[in-house]
Structures are given as structure tokens and as C-alpha cells.
């Protein structure tokens, strides 16, 4: 199970074991992590699981689909080049040590 670090806006860090095949969003929700709302439950119909992936780790994540790119237009916090929907980040062994930053707000 890869360990993923979630960094809150205040700098606090939480490290979770994310089972292979589980999204970064689902792991956060299952573990009660504040900062990921996931209103649509991972159906890519909202942008309330928005995260910023550590910029130098983007190549360890899958490419964005056109649907994800479109949905990122609706984030409550600033969209950046390293913005991703955490529901689309499904854990693989390459995610070991992945760091994601939670935005100031999701809604």
C-alpha cells in the first residue's frame, strides 16, 4: 500500500496508506480526512475533491482525461497547473510517497 501525504492549508500533514486500486479521494473520505468533500462520491461530476499534486511528482500520476480537465474549471479554489481531481488518482505502486496539497476551500 502506497503512503500518500495530504497537506492541509495550514501546513499540517496526514499520511495515509492508500490501498492499490483505491483513489486518493476515497482513502481520504474513508479515513475522515478533512478537506476533501467528494460531493459526487467519485463520479467526476463535481470538483469537491480538488487537490494540488506536488509539482515534481505529476509524472507519477495518470494523464488527465478531457472530462477531468473540463471539471477542473469548476474548482472553488484557484486552478493551477498541478490541479487534479483526487477521485481520478487511483493508487498504483508509483504513488508511494505522493504528496497532495488540499486547497483552502472545496465549495
N, CA, C and O atoms as CSV, one atom per row, in Angstrom:
chain,resi,resn,atom,element,x,y,z
A,1,UNK,N,N,0.831,-1.180,0.000
A,1,UNK,CA,C,0.000,0.000,0.000
A,1,UNK,C,C,0.876,1.243,0.000
A,1,UNK,O,O,1.685,1.442,0.906
A,2,UNK,N,N,0.712,2.073,-1.013
A,2,UNK,CA,C,1.491,3.315,-1.024
A,2,UNK,C,C,1.050,4.274,0.081
A,2,UNK,O,O,-0.132,4.353,0.418
A,3,UNK,N,N,1.997,4.981,0.621
A,3,UNK,CA,C,1.706,6.020,1.597
A,3,UNK,C,C,1.594,7.338,0.838
A,3,UNK,O,O,2.492,7.709,0.081
A,4,UNK,N,N,0.479,8.042,1.048
A,4,UNK,CA,C,0.231,9.333,0.421
A,4,UNK,C,C,0.127,10.371,1.526
A,4,UNK,O,O,-0.550,10.154,2.531
A,5,UNK,N,N,0.797,11.493,1.337
A,5,UNK,CA,C,0.761,12.580,2.302
A,5,UNK,C,C,-0.203,13.650,1.820
A,5,UNK,O,O,-0.101,14.139,0.695
A,6,UNK,N,N,-1.134,14.002,2.683
A,6,UNK,CA,C,-2.101,15.063,2.436
A,6,UNK,C,C,-1.671,16.263,3.266
A,6,UNK,O,O,-1.541,16.158,4.486
A,7,UNK,N,N,-1.449,17.398,2.620
A,7,UNK,CA,C,-1.000,18.595,3.322
A,7,UNK,C,C,-2.160,19.585,3.387
A,7,UNK,O,O,-2.680,20.018,2.359
A,8,UNK,N,N,-2.554,19.931,4.596
A,8,UNK,CA,C,-3.652,20.876,4.811
A,8,UNK,C,C,-3.159,22.304,4.550
A,8,UNK,O,O,-1.955,22.559,4.580
A,9,UNK,N,N,-4.084,23.232,4.297
A,9,UNK,CA,C,-3.677,24.618,4.041
A,9,UNK,C,C,-2.835,25.238,5.145
A,9,UNK,O,O,-2.039,26.137,4.878
A,10,UNK,N,N,-2.996,24.772,6.389
A,10,UNK,CA,C,-2.193,25.307,7.496
A,10,UNK,C,C,-0.833,24.625,7.623
A,10,UNK,O,O,-0.066,24.933,8.535
A,11,UNK,N,N,-0.532,23.695,6.706
A,11,UNK,CA,C,0.756,23.008,6.720
A,11,UNK,C,C,0.749,21.674,7.443
A,11,UNK,O,O,1.708,20.911,7.335
A,12,UNK,N,N,-0.312,21.381,8.176
A,12,UNK,CA,C,-0.403,20.091,8.870
A,12,UNK,C,C,-0.422,18.972,7.829
A,12,UNK,O,O,-1.018,19.109,6.761
A,13,UNK,N,N,0.236,17.874,8.159
A,13,UNK,CA,C,0.345,16.742,7.235
A,13,UNK,C,C,-0.304,15.505,7.835
A,13,UNK,O,O,-0.182,15.235,9.030
A,14,UNK,N,N,-0.991,14.765,6.986
A,14,UNK,CA,C,-1.541,13.468,7.372
A,14,UNK,C,C,-1.069,12.467,6.324
A,14,UNK,O,O,-1.183,12.713,5.124
A,15,UNK,N,N,-0.546,11.349,6.781
A,15,UNK,CA,C,-0.087,10.290,5.883
A,15,UNK,C,C,-1.057,9.127,5.996
A,15,UNK,O,O,-1.338,8.635,7.089
A,16,UNK,N,N,-1.563,8.698,4.850
A,16,UNK,CA,C,-2.490,7.570,4.813
A,16,UNK,C,C,-1.935,6.468,3.937
A,16,UNK,O,O,-1.282,6.727,2.926
A,17,UNK,N,N,-2.202,5.239,4.335
A,17,UNK,CA,C,-1.948,4.096,3.466
A,17,UNK,C,C,-3.124,4.016,2.504
A,17,UNK,O,O,-4.274,3.908,2.929
A,18,UNK,N,N,-2.833,4.069,1.203
A,18,UNK,CA,C,-3.886,4.028,0.196
A,18,UNK,C,C,-3.784,2.688,-0.529
A,18,UNK,O,O,-2.819,2.448,-1.254
A,19,UNK,N,N,-4.777,1.813,-0.338
A,19,UNK,CA,C,-4.723,0.506,-0.994
A,19,UNK,C,C,-4.637,0.649,-2.521
A,19,UNK,O,O,-5.254,1.538,-3.108
A,20,UNK,N,N,-3.875,-0.227,-3.138
A,20,UNK,CA,C,-3.785,-0.222,-4.596
A,20,UNK,C,C,-5.184,-0.319,-5.181
A,20,UNK,O,O,-6.011,-1.098,-4.706
A,21,UNK,N,N,-5.446,0.467,-6.207
A,21,UNK,CA,C,-6.750,0.469,-6.844
A,21,UNK,C,C,-7.764,1.373,-6.179
A,21,UNK,O,O,-8.902,1.466,-6.640
A,22,UNK,N,N,-7.375,2.043,-5.101
A,22,UNK,CA,C,-8.252,2.966,-4.378
A,22,UNK,C,C,-7.841,4.391,-4.728
A,22,UNK,O,O,-6.652,4.695,-4.829
A,23,UNK,N,N,-8.821,5.251,-4.911
A,23,UNK,CA,C,-8.482,6.635,-5.246
A,23,UNK,C,C,-7.989,7.396,-4.018
A,23,UNK,O,O,-8.311,7.055,-2.880
A,24,UNK,N,N,-7.213,8.417,-4.278
A,24,UNK,CA,C,-6.728,9.312,-3.226
A,24,UNK,C,C,-7.929,9.943,-2.517
A,24,UNK,O,O,-7.882,10.170,-1.308
A,25,UNK,N,N,-8.997,10.225,-3.255
A,25,UNK,CA,C,-10.221,10.768,-2.672
A,25,UNK,C,C,-10.876,9.763,-1.740
A,25,UNK,O,O,-11.215,10.106,-0.607
A,26,UNK,N,N,-11.061,8.531,-2.192
A,26,UNK,CA,C,-11.752,7.510,-1.394
A,26,UNK,C,C,-10.986,7.240,-0.102
A,26,UNK,O,O,-11.596,7.089,0.956
A,27,UNK,N,N,-9.667,7.179,-0.174
A,27,UNK,CA,C,-8.866,6.956,1.039
A,27,UNK,C,C,-9.070,8.087,2.035
A,27,UNK,O,O,-9.188,7.843,3.236
A,28,UNK,N,N,-9.113,9.318,1.548
A,28,UNK,CA,C,-9.313,10.466,2.432
A,28,UNK,C,C,-10.683,10.408,3.102
A,28,UNK,O,O,-10.791,10.599,4.313
A,29,UNK,N,N,-11.719,10.148,2.325
A,29,UNK,CA,C,-13.082,10.107,2.862
A,29,UNK,C,C,-13.233,8.951,3.849
A,29,UNK,O,O,-13.814,9.124,4.921
A,30,UNK,N,N,-12.719,7.783,3.498
A,30,UNK,CA,C,-12.819,6.608,4.359
A,30,UNK,C,C,-12.141,6.844,5.709
A,30,UNK,O,O,-12.585,6.333,6.738
A,31,UNK,N,N,-11.067,7.621,5.689
A,31,UNK,CA,C,-10.318,7.885,6.920
A,31,UNK,C,C,-10.734,9.178,7.616
A,31,UNK,O,O,-10.082,9.598,8.572
A,32,UNK,N,N,-11.802,9.808,7.153
A,32,UNK,CA,C,-12.317,11.000,7.810
A,32,UNK,C,C,-11.431,12.226,7.707
A,32,UNK,O,O,-11.486,13.111,8.561
A,33,UNK,N,N,-10.616,12.282,6.670
A,33,UNK,CA,C,-9.707,13.408,6.482
A,33,UNK,C,C,-10.498,14.646,6.073
A,33,UNK,O,O,-11.254,14.605,5.103
A,34,UNK,N,N,-10.332,15.734,6.796
A,34,UNK,CA,C,-10.990,16.991,6.441
A,34,UNK,C,C,-10.301,17.604,5.233
A,34,UNK,O,O,-9.085,17.495,5.072
A,35,UNK,N,N,-11.098,18.251,4.383
A,35,UNK,CA,C,-10.515,18.973,3.258
A,35,UNK,C,C,-10.878,18.406,1.903
A,35,UNK,O,O,-10.661,19.059,0.882
A,36,UNK,N,N,-11.431,17.195,1.871
A,36,UNK,CA,C,-11.935,16.620,0.630
A,36,UNK,C,C,-13.408,16.316,0.873
A,36,UNK,O,O,-13.750,15.474,1.704
A,37,UNK,N,N,-14.280,17.013,0.139
A,37,UNK,CA,C,-15.720,16.898,0.348
A,37,UNK,C,C,-16.294,15.715,-0.440
A,37,UNK,O,O,-17.070,14.925,0.097
A,38,UNK,N,N,-15.913,15.600,-1.700
A,38,UNK,CA,C,-16.345,14.488,-2.561
A,38,UNK,C,C,-17.868,14.371,-2.642
A,38,UNK,O,O,-18.433,13.299,-2.423
A,39,UNK,N,N,-18.516,15.484,-2.959
A,39,UNK,CA,C,-19.983,15.513,-3.037
A,39,UNK,C,C,-20.565,14.461,-3.974
A,39,UNK,O,O,-21.624,13.904,-3.683
A,40,UNK,N,N,-19.904,14.177,-5.083
A,40,UNK,CA,C,-20.465,13.243,-6.066
A,40,UNK,C,C,-20.013,11.806,-5.824
A,40,UNK,O,O,-20.391,10.904,-6.572
A,41,UNK,N,N,-19.221,11.588,-4.803
A,41,UNK,CA,C,-18.800,10.229,-4.479
A,41,UNK,C,C,-17.778,9.627,-5.432
A,41,UNK,O,O,-17.590,8.411,-5.458
A,42,UNK,N,N,-17.131,10.461,-6.200
A,42,UNK,CA,C,-16.089,9.966,-7.107
A,42,UNK,C,C,-16.549,9.731,-8.526
A,42,UNK,O,O,-15.872,9.046,-9.293
A,43,UNK,N,N,-17.698,10.291,-8.888
A,43,UNK,CA,C,-18.244,10.105,-10.235
A,43,UNK,C,C,-17.773,11.171,-11.218
A,43,UNK,O,O,-18.238,11.200,-12.358
A,44,UNK,N,N,-16.876,12.031,-10.809
A,44,UNK,CA,C,-16.330,13.122,-11.615
A,44,UNK,C,C,-17.443,14.043,-12.125
A,44,UNK,O,O,-17.470,14.440,-13.290
A,45,UNK,N,N,-18.358,14.365,-11.204
A,45,UNK,CA,C,-19.461,15.249,-11.541
A,45,UNK,C,C,-19.434,16.530,-10.706
A,45,UNK,O,O,-20.360,17.339,-10.764
A,46,UNK,N,N,-18.372,16.700,-9.938
A,46,UNK,CA,C,-18.178,17.923,-9.163
A,46,UNK,C,C,-16.672,18.147,-9.109
A,46,UNK,O,O,-15.905,17.402,-9.718
A,47,UNK,N,N,-16.269,19.142,-8.403
A,47,UNK,CA,C,-14.827,19.388,-8.262
A,47,UNK,C,C,-14.468,19.546,-6.796
A,47,UNK,O,O,-13.551,20.289,-6.449
A,48,UNK,N,N,-15.204,18.834,-5.926
A,48,UNK,CA,C,-15.003,18.995,-4.486
A,48,UNK,C,C,-13.999,18.013,-3.904
A,48,UNK,O,O,-13.938,17.817,-2.690
A,49,UNK,N,N,-13.217,17.402,-4.774
A,49,UNK,CA,C,-12.099,16.562,-4.318
A,49,UNK,C,C,-10.794,17.078,-4.923
A,49,UNK,O,O,-9.818,16.341,-5.058
A,50,UNK,N,N,-10.803,18.355,-5.280
A,50,UNK,CA,C,-9.661,19.034,-5.893
A,50,UNK,C,C,-8.436,18.984,-4.969
A,50,UNK,O,O,-8.540,19.240,-3.769
A,51,UNK,N,N,-7.300,18.655,-5.537
A,51,UNK,CA,C,-6.021,18.701,-4.820
A,51,UNK,C,C,-4.959,19.263,-5.754
A,51,UNK,O,O,-5.146,19.330,-6.969
A,52,UNK,N,N,-3.852,19.662,-5.164
A,52,UNK,CA,C,-2.665,20.058,-5.918
A,52,UNK,C,C,-1.610,18.991,-5.686
A,52,UNK,O,O,-1.191,18.765,-4.551
A,53,UNK,N,N,-1.181,18.338,-6.749
A,53,UNK,CA,C,-0.135,17.321,-6.647
A,53,UNK,C,C,1.219,18.025,-6.601
A,53,UNK,O,O,1.460,18.978,-7.342
A,54,UNK,N,N,2.095,17.545,-5.725
A,54,UNK,CA,C,3.468,18.079,-5.681
A,54,UNK,C,C,3.970,18.147,-7.129
A,54,UNK,O,O,3.982,17.144,-7.841
A,55,UNK,N,N,4.380,19.336,-7.543
A,55,UNK,CA,C,4.686,19.577,-8.957
A,55,UNK,C,C,5.685,18.588,-9.554
A,55,UNK,O,O,5.524,18.160,-10.697
A,56,UNK,N,N,6.713,18.223,-8.791
A,56,UNK,CA,C,7.718,17.315,-9.356
A,56,UNK,C,C,7.282,15.852,-9.311
A,56,UNK,O,O,8.057,14.962,-9.661
A,57,UNK,N,N,6.036,15.600,-8.879
A,57,UNK,CA,C,5.509,14.240,-8.842
A,57,UNK,C,C,4.382,14.022,-9.861
A,57,UNK,O,O,3.823,12.928,-9.937
A,58,UNK,N,N,4.055,15.030,-10.623
A,58,UNK,CA,C,2.957,14.908,-11.586
A,58,UNK,C,C,3.156,13.764,-12.564
A,58,UNK,O,O,2.188,13.135,-12.992
A,59,UNK,N,N,4.405,13.490,-12.920
A,59,UNK,CA,C,4.665,12.417,-13.887
A,59,UNK,C,C,4.371,11.029,-13.312
A,59,UNK,O,O,4.372,10.045,-14.051
A,60,UNK,N,N,4.121,10.940,-12.015
A,60,UNK,CA,C,3.779,9.662,-11.389
A,60,UNK,C,C,2.269,9.411,-11.401
A,60,UNK,O,O,1.804,8.348,-10.991
A,61,UNK,N,N,1.518,10.393,-11.872
A,61,UNK,CA,C,0.068,10.270,-11.930
A,61,UNK,C,C,-0.369,10.059,-13.376
A,61,UNK,O,O,0.354,10.420,-14.305
A,62,UNK,N,N,-1.556,9.473,-13.568
A,62,UNK,CA,C,-2.030,9.262,-14.930
A,62,UNK,C,C,-2.366,10.600,-15.594
A,62,UNK,O,O,-2.638,11.586,-14.910
A,63,UNK,N,N,-2.345,10.626,-16.914
A,63,UNK,CA,C,-2.713,11.866,-17.599
A,63,UNK,C,C,-4.166,12.226,-17.321
A,63,UNK,O,O,-4.996,11.355,-17.059
A,64,UNK,N,N,-4.460,13.504,-17.379
A,64,UNK,CA,C,-5.835,13.965,-17.189
A,64,UNK,C,C,-6.676,13.616,-18.412
A,64,UNK,O,O,-6.237,13.765,-19.553
A,65,UNK,N,N,-7.879,13.155,-18.152
A,65,UNK,CA,C,-8.822,12.953,-19.253
A,65,UNK,C,C,-9.418,14.308,-19.629
A,65,UNK,O,O,-9.305,15.275,-18.875
A,66,UNK,N,N,-10.045,14.371,-20.787
A,66,UNK,CA,C,-10.715,15.604,-21.187
A,66,UNK,C,C,-11.818,15.955,-20.197
A,66,UNK,O,O,-12.040,17.130,-19.907
A,67,UNK,N,N,-12.512,14.941,-19.677
A,67,UNK,CA,C,-13.578,15.184,-18.694
A,67,UNK,C,C,-13.016,15.780,-17.407
A,67,UNK,O,O,-13.615,16.689,-16.832
A,68,UNK,N,N,-11.875,15.277,-16.954
A,68,UNK,CA,C,-11.275,15.839,-15.739
A,68,UNK,C,C,-10.849,17.279,-15.980
A,68,UNK,O,O,-11.076,18.147,-15.138
A,69,UNK,N,N,-10.235,17.530,-17.122
A,69,UNK,CA,C,-9.828,18.904,-17.447
A,69,UNK,C,C,-11.029,19.840,-17.421
A,69,UNK,O,O,-10.946,20.947,-16.888
A,70,UNK,N,N,-12.136,19.402,-17.991
A,70,UNK,CA,C,-13.349,20.235,-18.014
A,70,UNK,C,C,-13.878,20.462,-16.609
A,70,UNK,O,O,-14.262,21.583,-16.274
A,71,UNK,N,N,-13.907,19.431,-15.783
A,71,UNK,CA,C,-14.439,19.562,-14.433
A,71,UNK,C,C,-13.563,20.471,-13.571
A,71,UNK,O,O,-14.074,21.153,-12.683
A,72,UNK,N,N,-12.273,20.489,-13.816
A,72,UNK,CA,C,-11.379,21.348,-13.038
A,72,UNK,C,C,-11.661,22.835,-13.268
A,72,UNK,O,O,-11.159,23.680,-12.528
A,73,UNK,N,N,-12.452,23.156,-14.276
A,73,UNK,CA,C,-12.853,24.549,-14.495
A,73,UNK,C,C,-13.786,25.040,-13.385
A,73,UNK,O,O,-14.009,26.243,-13.250
A,74,UNK,N,N,-14.330,24.118,-12.593
A,74,UNK,CA,C,-15.326,24.467,-11.586
A,74,UNK,C,C,-14.798,24.400,-10.155
A,74,UNK,O,O,-15.588,24.363,-9.212
A,75,UNK,N,N,-13.487,24.386,-9.978
A,75,UNK,CA,C,-12.938,24.327,-8.625
A,75,UNK,C,C,-13.239,25.613,-7.859
A,75,UNK,O,O,-13.253,26.704,-8.429
A,76,UNK,N,N,-13.479,25.465,-6.563
A,76,UNK,CA,C,-13.749,26.625,-5.714
A,76,UNK,C,C,-12.475,27.407,-5.424
A,76,UNK,O,O,-12.517,28.626,-5.259
A,77,UNK,N,N,-11.350,26.714,-5.362
A,77,UNK,CA,C,-10.051,27.358,-5.163
A,77,UNK,C,C,-9.345,27.450,-6.512
A,77,UNK,O,O,-9.704,26.769,-7.473
A,78,UNK,N,N,-8.348,28.298,-6.553
A,78,UNK,CA,C,-7.618,28.531,-7.800
A,78,UNK,C,C,-7.169,27.235,-8.465
A,78,UNK,O,O,-6.611,26.347,-7.820
A,79,UNK,N,N,-7.422,27.148,-9.759
A,79,UNK,CA,C,-6.896,26.030,-10.542
A,79,UNK,C,C,-5.453,26.366,-10.906
A,79,UNK,O,O,-5.150,27.477,-11.342
A,80,UNK,N,N,-4.578,25.396,-10.721
A,80,UNK,CA,C,-3.161,25.557,-11.020
A,80,UNK,C,C,-2.729,24.460,-11.975
A,80,UNK,O,O,-3.483,23.514,-12.202
A,81,UNK,N,N,-1.525,24.564,-12.544
A,81,UNK,CA,C,-1.049,23.523,-13.459
A,81,UNK,C,C,-0.976,22.132,-12.820
A,81,UNK,O,O,-1.042,21.124,-13.525
A,82,UNK,N,N,-0.842,22.072,-11.497
A,82,UNK,CA,C,-0.756,20.779,-10.814
A,82,UNK,C,C,-2.075,20.381,-10.149
A,82,UNK,O,O,-2.095,19.492,-9.298
A,83,UNK,N,N,-3.182,21.038,-10.535
A,83,UNK,CA,C,-4.507,20.690,-10.014
A,83,UNK,C,C,-4.956,19.353,-10.574
A,83,UNK,O,O,-4.773,19.062,-11.756
A,84,UNK,N,N,-5.546,18.546,-9.704
A,84,UNK,CA,C,-6.129,17.265,-10.109
A,84,UNK,C,C,-7.368,17.012,-9.280
A,84,UNK,O,O,-7.532,17.573,-8.196
A,85,UNK,N,N,-8.242,16.161,-9.799
A,85,UNK,CA,C,-9.358,15.650,-9.022
A,85,UNK,C,C,-8.854,14.379,-8.354
A,85,UNK,O,O,-8.420,13.446,-9.029
A,86,UNK,N,N,-8.912,14.345,-7.037
A,86,UNK,CA,C,-8.341,13.192,-6.336
A,86,UNK,C,C,-9.112,11.906,-6.597
A,86,UNK,O,O,-8.585,10.821,-6.353
A,87,UNK,N,N,-10.343,11.999,-7.084
A,87,UNK,CA,C,-11.094,10.789,-7.441
A,87,UNK,C,C,-10.499,10.113,-8.670
A,87,UNK,O,O,-10.755,8.936,-8.923
A,88,UNK,N,N,-9.710,10.854,-9.426
A,88,UNK,CA,C,-9.099,10.310,-10.640
A,88,UNK,C,C,-7.670,9.824,-10.412
A,88,UNK,O,O,-7.010,9.357,-11.340
A,89,UNK,N,N,-7.206,9.936,-9.190
A,89,UNK,CA,C,-5.856,9.484,-8.839
A,89,UNK,C,C,-5.983,8.145,-8.125
A,89,UNK,O,O,-6.104,8.088,-6.902
A,90,UNK,N,N,-5.955,7.076,-8.903
A,90,UNK,CA,C,-6.124,5.722,-8.368
A,90,UNK,C,C,-4.744,5.147,-8.078
A,90,UNK,O,O,-3.876,5.098,-8.949
A,91,UNK,N,N,-4.562,4.715,-6.838
A,91,UNK,CA,C,-3.249,4.307,-6.341
A,91,UNK,C,C,-2.641,3.154,-7.133
A,91,UNK,O,O,-3.283,2.142,-7.414
A,92,UNK,N,N,-1.390,3.355,-7.473
A,92,UNK,CA,C,-0.526,2.346,-8.070
A,92,UNK,C,C,0.747,2.333,-7.225
A,92,UNK,O,O,0.930,3.217,-6.387
A,93,UNK,N,N,1.624,1.362,-7.423
A,93,UNK,CA,C,2.876,1.374,-6.648
A,93,UNK,C,C,3.665,2.681,-6.811
A,93,UNK,O,O,4.409,3.067,-5.909
A,94,UNK,N,N,3.509,3.359,-7.943
A,94,UNK,CA,C,4.225,4.622,-8.189
A,94,UNK,C,C,3.768,5.742,-7.265
A,94,UNK,O,O,4.437,6.771,-7.169
A,95,UNK,N,N,2.646,5.560,-6.587
A,95,UNK,CA,C,2.138,6.592,-5.692
A,95,UNK,C,C,2.860,6.614,-4.344
A,95,UNK,O,O,2.618,7.519,-3.546
A,96,UNK,N,N,3.725,5.660,-4.071
A,96,UNK,CA,C,4.455,5.649,-2.794
A,96,UNK,C,C,5.147,6.991,-2.609
A,96,UNK,O,O,5.967,7.397,-3.432
A,97,UNK,N,N,4.806,7.682,-1.511
A,97,UNK,CA,C,5.419,8.969,-1.203
A,97,UNK,C,C,4.762,10.159,-1.890
A,97,UNK,O,O,5.247,11.283,-1.767
A,98,UNK,N,N,3.674,9.932,-2.606
A,98,UNK,CA,C,2.986,11.030,-3.288
A,98,UNK,C,C,2.528,12.058,-2.256
A,98,UNK,O,O,2.088,11.700,-1.164
A,99,UNK,N,N,2.637,13.332,-2.612
A,99,UNK,CA,C,2.209,14.418,-1.750
A,99,UNK,C,C,1.148,15.227,-2.486
A,99,UNK,O,O,1.358,15.676,-3.613
A,100,UNK,N,N,0.008,15.402,-1.830
A,100,UNK,CA,C,-1.060,16.249,-2.387
A,100,UNK,C,C,-1.404,17.338,-1.380
A,100,UNK,O,O,-1.442,17.103,-0.173
A,101,UNK,N,N,-1.651,18.524,-1.901
A,101,UNK,CA,C,-1.981,19.683,-1.071
A,101,UNK,C,C,-3.477,19.956,-1.203
A,101,UNK,O,O,-4.025,19.986,-2.305
A,102,UNK,N,N,-4.116,20.151,-0.069
A,102,UNK,CA,C,-5.545,20.438,-0.063
A,102,UNK,C,C,-5.745,21.946,-0.241
A,102,UNK,O,O,-5.035,22.743,0.373
A,103,UNK,N,N,-6.701,22.335,-1.072
A,103,UNK,CA,C,-6.941,23.763,-1.274
A,103,UNK,C,C,-7.620,24.403,-0.066
A,103,UNK,O,O,-8.075,23.705,0.840
A,104,UNK,N,N,-7.683,25.701,-0.058
A,104,UNK,CA,C,-8.329,26.442,1.031
A,104,UNK,C,C,-9.791,26.057,1.184
A,104,UNK,O,O,-10.290,25.937,2.303
A,105,UNK,N,N,-10.482,25.865,0.064
A,105,UNK,CA,C,-11.892,25.505,0.117
A,105,UNK,C,C,-12.240,24.597,-1.054
A,105,UNK,O,O,-11.586,24.619,-2.096
A,106,UNK,N,N,-13.284,23.799,-0.860
A,106,UNK,CA,C,-13.770,22.912,-1.919
A,106,UNK,C,C,-15.127,23.368,-2.441
A,106,UNK,O,O,-15.530,22.987,-3.540
A,107,UNK,N,N,-15.833,24.179,-1.663
A,107,UNK,CA,C,-17.172,24.613,-2.065
A,107,UNK,C,C,-17.341,26.107,-1.917
A,107,UNK,O,O,-18.410,26.640,-2.212
